[in-house]
């Protein structure tokens, strides 16, 4: 019987508990959060897998469970694990290998008929174990990624790195909005590298985990162990580096780790939701280092690509959905591939459980919240700054700079005014987003723009156009 011991760094309570007992405690908390039905349906077939350094792996029998949990219940799962496991850092949901999944089913832990049974060779099983040890999702491969015009360059760059042809692409910096496939492509490189170089040390982690582990190492006086863990990698994959913004000590440690990796010829791949130069409160030396290799962008997929993604998922999951419904989903869910797949999963789950034909009216009801989110674009300070900078033809960096010529000062004040009227951000939060200005500066900008709107019809029309554009 496996137990969690002191070497796993999960706290005194968890150290002596068998994993099945810990998982039962997690499930008890999940039941209170999501209800008994959802808990049984989506977590009844799951189990607690590897547990090290506060990072937990939750194992599920198939990809349907994996994507559904990641799409709908990841926050609740994190919260439940944090209540049970001390020093909890992060969670990954992974599909167990077929042999273990079959064992789960025979023991009555849950069974799904969504996928046909598959066979793996011993080599593939070993690769799967190495992939999971590296922190990678085995489902994220090049073959499972649908390439479109929005991702062609990024995909080609990642394949070049994976096959050793990207010596000049170091670091490789991938940026784009949420749910467009940045993590998928990055991890595909890691999986491909492991398949070609079995003994290579490939490490994947989120920037949040890096920061949390660094803080914990400082508290425990264990920096050397922390550094040796990450500075000896051959391929380092770091997700969401935008979270470094404003964390001075973490940036310092990250800078030295980054330099050590590059000096040691380690391939580094980074992802972010924006270009390095647009990450707020990121040290210039880090921006420079992030930009010294190759930067690629993932853009929103076109309709044809979205439809191809849905068709591929339907084939992988073994579900039957009318082509008209797939086209409807591709037309209506445009901004996020993860949301697109989540919508398909919701429709497929209904079809499987209800045993009835899925109609357009039923899809409208099932996905009303997703469609509503698509139709009402959220306005953020970031989107306001981008729109205003483009409208006035100035650099985005001028929004946070200390330069004060009228050609920059007025657009900056307009952006502050729109941030105050279109978002729920406080005066302090708005000032911080504009280069650390105080709330008095924001108040002055709002008053000045308000006065101009009231007295200048042409200026009022300009503001109205900007607001309409942001709300579209």
N, C-alpha and C positions, 0 to 999 in steps of 0.2 A: 504494500500500500504506500503510495507516494504521499509524503508530507512536506510542508513548507518549512525549511529550516532557517537558521540564523544567517547563513551565507546569502540568502536571497534578498535580504534587506527589506523585509515587508512588515517588520514590527513584531513585538513580543506575542501578541495574541495569535497572529496568523502563523507564527513559526512552527507551532506544535500541532496544527490542525491538518488532517488529511484534506486533500484538495476537494474531494466530494462533499465534505462537511462545509468547507468554505463556500463552495458553489451553491449549496442548499441555502446558506445564509444570504448569499447574494440574491437568489431567486425569491426568498421570502420578502426581501426589500423591493424587488422588482414587482412582485404581485401587488404591493401597496401602491406602486407608482403607475402601473399600466393596466392593472386588472388581472383577474385570474385567467380569463380566456386568452388574452394576448400573451401572458407569461407562459402558459402551457403550450400554445401554438408555436411561438417563436423561440422560447428558451428551454422548453421541455426536452428537446433533442440535443441541447448544447452541453458543454462541459468546460471546466477550467483546465487549460493546458499549461504551457510553460509559464513560470512566474519568477522573474529575476529583476533585481534593481528597481522594484516597484512597478514594473511593466507587466501587465497580464495579457495572456493570449486566451481568448474565448473560442473554443472549437465548435464548429457547427457542421451538420452533415452534408450541406450542399450550398451552392452559390445563391440560391433563392433566399435561404435564411440569412446568409452573409449580407447581401445587399439590402434586404428588408430591415435588418437590425441597424445597419450603418445609416440607412436613410431615415428611419423612423424612431429608433430607440437608443441611439448612441449616447445621448446626454443622460438618459435614465440609467443606462448600463454603467457609465462612468460614475455616476452618483452612488449607485448601489455598491460598486466595487470599492469606492473610497470609504464607505462606511464600514466595510468588512476588513479591508487590507490597509494597514497603516503605511504611511509614506507612499501611498499610491501615486504613480506618475502618469501612466498612459495605458490604453487598452488597444489591442488589435483583434479583429474578428477574422478567423481563418477557417477555411474548409479543411476538414481532416482528410487524411489519405483514405482511399476506398476501403482498405482492410479494416481500419478502425471504425469507419462509418458503418460497415456491415456488422461489426461487433455491437455497436450501439443499437442498431435496428433489431438484432436478434435478442438483445436484452430488454426490448420493449421501450427503449428510450426515445422512440419517435422514428417515423419513416416517411419519406416523401417519394412520390412517383413521378417527379418532374423530370428526372434525368435517367437515361439508360445507364446500366452498369458499365464501368470501364475497367480495363486492365492496365496495370503499369508494370514495367520491367523493374528489376532490382536497381538498375542504374537510375531510372526515373524517380524511384522512391528515395534513393540516397540524395539525389539532387533536390527533391522536395524538402528533405530534412535540412540540408544546407541552406536552402532558400529561406526557410522559416527561422533558422538560427540567425541569419543576417537581418531579420526584421522585415523581410519582403513578403508581399502577398503573391502566392503562386499563380493567381489568376491574372496578374498584370504582366502580360507578355506582349511581344511585338505582333504575334499572330492574332491576338484578341483585340488589338487596337485597330479601329476603323480609320483609315487615312483619308482626309479630304483636303481641299484647297486651303482650309484654315490651319491645317497641321502638317502639311507636306514637308516644309523646311525643317520644322522641329523634329519630325519623325526621322528624316534623313540624317540629321546631325546626331541624334541618339543612336541610330544604327551604326553610323561611322565610328562613334566612340566604343560601342559594344564590340565591334569587330577589329578594334585596334587601329583604326584609320583616322583617329581624331586627336593626334598628338598636339595639334595647335588649338584644340577646343578645350583648353583647360585654364580656368574652370568653364564648364558649360552652364550657362544661366538661362533657365526657362521661366518665362513669366506669362501670365494670362489670368483671366477671371476664374472664380471658383467653379469646379465641376467640369473643366474643359479637357482634363486628361494629363495635367502636369505630373502628378504622382504616378500615374500609369506608365508614362514614357520613362520617367526616371527609374522606376523599379524594374521596368523591362530591360534596361541596360544592366542593372545588377544581376538579374536572373540569367541573361545571356552570358555575362562575364563568368558567372559561376559554372555554367554548363561547359564552357571552354577551358576554364582554369579552376578545376575543382578545389584546389587548396588555397585559392585566393581569399584574402580577408576582405569581404564586402560588408559595409556597415550602412544601414539606413536608420535615420532617426528624424524626428521633427525638431525644429528649432526650439519649440516650447520644452520638449524633453531635455534638449541640451542645456537650456537655461535652468530648468528645475534641478537637474543633476549637478550642475555647477554650483548652484546655491547650496544644495545639500552637502556637496563636497567641502565647501568653505566652512559650513557649520560644523562638520565633523573633523575638519583638519585633514582631509583625505584627498587633497588636490593631485598628488602624484599618481594615485591609482586612477583617478578620473582622466588625467592627461594621457596616461599610457594606454587606456582603453581606446581612445579615439585617434591618437597620433601615430598609430602603427598600421592604419588601414591602407589597403591598396586601392580600393574604390570607396569613396565616401559620398553618400547621398543624403542631402540635408533639405528637408521640406520646410516651406513657409518662413524664409529668412526675414520677411518683413517684420516678424515679431521681435527682432533684435532692436528695432527702433526705440530709442529712449532708455535702453538698459545698458548703462555705461560700463559697468564691471563685466557684464556678459560679453559686450562687444570687445573689450580688451582681451579676454580669454579666447574668444572666437577668432580674433585677428591672429593671435600667436599660433593657435591650432591650425588655422587655415594656411599660414605661411609654412609651418612645419610639414604639412601634407603636400603642398606644392613643391617645396624644396626636395622632398623625398620622392618626387615623381608619382605621387598618388593622383589618380583621376578624381576630380571633385565635380559633382553636379549639384546645383542649387535650384530651388524653385521659389517663386514669389508671386504675389498677386499683382505686382506692378514692377516696372523697371527699377534697377538699383538706384538710379539717380532720383527717383521719386519716393523712396522710402524715407519717411520723416524721421528726423533726429538720428540718422545713421552717419557715423563718422566718415568724413571724406576719404580717409585712407582705405576704409572697407569698400566704399563705393568704387574706388579706383581698382581695388583688387578683384571685385566681382566683375568688373567690365573689361578686365585684361585678357579674357579668353573670347568665347563666342556667346553672344546673346541671341536667343530665339524667342519668338512670341507665338502663343496659341491664341487664335481668335475664335469668335463664335462660328460654329459649323453652319454651312448652308443647308437648305432643305434636303437636298439629295444625300448629303452626308448624314443628317439626322435620320432619314428614312433607312439608310444602309445600316446604321447602328441598331435601330429597332429590329430590322430583319435578321441581323446577326444574332441578337439576343433571343429572339423568338426561336431561332434554330438551335442555339446553345441550350436553352431552357426546355425545349421540347413542348412548347405550348402552341395552341391554335388560336390565332386572332385574325379576324378578317383584314384584308389588305386596306379596305377603306378606313378602318379604325386606326391602323398604323399610320396612314397618311394624315389622318386627323391629329394624331399625337405629334407627328413631325411638324405639322403646320402650326400647332398651338403652343408647343413647348420649345422655345427657341433659344433661351439664354443659358441653359445649363444642362450638360449631358447627364450629370448625376440625377437631376430632376426628371429628365426624359426617361431614364432607365427606371427611376422610382415610379413614374406614372405607368409605364408598361407593366411593372411588377404588380402594381395595385390592380390593374385590369386583369392580368393573368391569374392572380390569386383569386379574384372574384369568380372568374370563369371556372377555375379548378374546384373551388369549394361549393359554389352555388349550382354548378352543372347546368347552367342555362346560357343561351346565346347572348353575347355582349352587344348591346345596341348603342347607337350614338347617344340616346337619351340617358342610358345607364352610365356611359363614360362621363357625360357632363356632370352627373351627380357624384360619381366616385372621385372625380378629379377637380371638383369645383374650387377647392382651396388652391391647388396648383395653378389653375387657369386664372384665378383672381390675382395671385402673386405675379404672374406673367404680365397681366394687364395694368397693374399698378406698380410702376417702377419705383423703388425706394430711392429717395433723394438723400445723399450724404454730403458731408463737407468736401470729401475728395471729388465727387462728381461735380459739385458746384465749382470748385477751383478749376477743374479741367475745362468745363463749359465756358466759364468766364475768360480764362486765358486764351482759349481758341477764338472766342467772339471778339476779343480786343487785340488778337494777334500779338500776344506777349508770351514769354516763356513760363511754363508752369512753376519753375523755380522762383520766379519773381513774386509769387504769392507768399512766400516765406522769407524772402530776402529783406535786407535792411535798406535797400535802395528806395529813394523817395521822390523821383521825378513825377510830374503830374501824369505822364503817360502810363505809369505803373501804379501810383497811389490811388487814383480813382477806380481802376478795375479791382484793385485789392479791397477797397471799401465796398464796392458793389458785391463782391464775393462774401464779405463779412455780413452785409445786410441780408443777402439771400440765405446765408447759413443760419442767421437768426430767425428768419421768417419761415423757412421751409424745413428746418430740422428741429429736433427737441434738445439740441446741444445747449449747454449753459454758456454764459459769457466767458467763463474761464476756459472751458473746453474749446470754444471757438478761437480765443486768443492763442491758446497753445498750438492749435492747428495752423495758425498763421505765423509761425516762427517764434512762438513764445511771447507774444504781445500780451499786455495786461488787459483786464476787462474794461478799463477806461478807454482804451484805444478802440475797442469794439463798439462801445456805446457811442463814441464820437462818430465812427463810420456809419452806424445805423441812423443817427440823427441827421447827418449830412445827406445821405442818400434819400431818406424819407422826405426831407425838405425839397430836394431836387425833383422827386417824383410828383410832389404836390404842386410845384410851380412850373415845371417844364414838360409839356405834353410829349415832345419828341423823346426826351429821356425816359418818361413813363412808358412809352411804347417799347423802348429798348428793354426795359426791365420786364415788361409783360412777355415779350418774346423769349427772353431767357427763362422765365418761369415756366412757360408753356413747353419749351424744349426739354427742360429738366424733368417735367412731370410726364412726358410722353412715354 
